[in-house]
């Protein structure tokens, strides 16, 4: 079974702090994703990575950066945390889909990190 | 732009009922559709991935169907149990970028003992 783990379940930080959220997957997936989930707004993609050192911005990248130095690990960085970044952060991974009739890009999610910025 | 809708937003049923959750999408040119379950305060658990070439996919008491032409998928849960209580979400990948997914806002299911 695919396992995606996240470094913390709950995190409390102060405004202005630098925050690292880490995600590790054990299925050799090429793709990794960071989402945030907020009531009424659903899941929104922050960044994704399709290979080591490769990344693409999602819908809401402002205030975030990412790092992928190893295939299994994808980090989300809040350079200077703000209260509006209080949220549930979800990491996911999937295979790299090949264009064709069958696209196998099933996403597997980690348990989530509930971040509170005071 | 693809829009994914799940109605109703919440559903409460007595234990033992068979029930259907709905997922609608505006662009029928999808490659697949994925159903997830989310327990409160936790991540999403993948339930089923149904390819566009399939009409149904089954896993235990769950059966997902897909009708691309009408832009609909349904998740059928047989003999519901209190442990099925959770939020159920559906998602489709963008036709132009398989790494971008459109998620529905979910249906919160409560199965009463």
Interface residues (C-beta under 8 A of the other chain):
Chain A: X4 X6 X31 X33 X42 X43 X45 X48 X50 X56 X58 X88 X90 X92 X97 X99 X101 X102 X103 X104 X105 X106 X107 X108 X109 X110 X111 X112 X114
Chain B: X31 X32 X34 X36 X41 X42 X43 X44 X45 X46 X49 X51 X53 X89 X91 X93 X98 X99 X100 X101 X103 X104 X105 X106
